[in-house]
Amino acid sequence: MSFSIRLAALASLTSVALELSAAPDLKPTLAATSALPLGAGLATKFPGDAGLKADPRVIFADNFETGGLGEGWDEVGNKGGKVLSLVKPGADRELGQRALRVEAHLGQDTGGGLTRWFEPADTVFVRFYVKFAADCDYVHHFVPLRANKGLKGGDKWSGFGGAGLKPEGDERFSTALEPWGDWGRNPPPGRWNFYSYWHEMTASPDGKFWGNSFAVPAAPVIPRDRWICAEFMLKHNTPGHPDGEQAFWIDGVLQGHWQGFNWRKTELLKANALTLESYFTDRWTKHATNVVWFDNVVIAKSYIGPAAK
């Protein structure tokens, strides 16, 4: 997609859509144009991501090439030892010899994944590679970035849980880059969108506060059986002020950039936990087994971009 076409597409998009209904006006808005980078990022200096984790802008990186399952991560969600595995990524993968495989089994588990807490930055970028199996169904939730009260002497779990509840603004907020099925209108696994919780979010018709969905209706359907470079950004707001942001890129192309978030009320609350997960439930999914692969995960203070070859 050319730069001019991309900007024209951004200008024509609606700002938000709620998971359970068409949303009323929310303060965050989709930028018609954006000065955010696209294409090559800091990864361009590190072919295959080799040596990338030593860059001072990088907070955490894992390409799954060395170590055991979950090594370097803080929590491992691998029910019965049957969900996660390190495998050869396939002939279509040119970056390394191993990837993380997540296999979900309906009625037995909900999939799983890995969680890493990290020292936060004012602006956080998360990049990962992902491939959905050729028969992968709709995903219920995917790759959240959570804000907790603190890592040292604070509550590192404050950002976990709370589905259907509105955050108070001093204990948690979160955003997740997810495939969105749009009630079956998008073929599985769907189209990319943000699923976000914060203290100024909008209630659903049932009176509960399910994550607000920030979608890009004109975005292409997510392909299956192909590796995709996904990246998203969260910029913290000045506590109490709506100057926070979020954006995401697919294969180095900026898909959407939203501004005007009042994510938090206190400086103590910062995005400091990433969960690399594929979460399935029978609410959306019909297939008994669903497989997703992840690779080359990076958390950084600057735009990362696709891995250089």
Secondary structure, DSSP 8 states (H G I E B T S, - for coil): --HHHHHHHHHHS-S-EESSS-----S-EE-SS-----S--GGGGSGGGTTGGGSTTEEEEE-SSSSSTTTT-SEEE-GGG-SEEEE---TT--S-S-EEEEEEETTT--EEEEEEE----SEEEEEEEEEE-TT----SEE-EEEEES-SSSS-TTTTS--TBS---SSS-EEEEEEEE-TTTTS-TT-EEEEEEE-TT----TTSSB--EEEE-TTS----SSS-EEEEEEEE---TTSS-EEEEEEETTEEEEEEEEE---SSTT-EEEEEEEEEE--TTT--SSEEEEEEEEEEEESS---S---
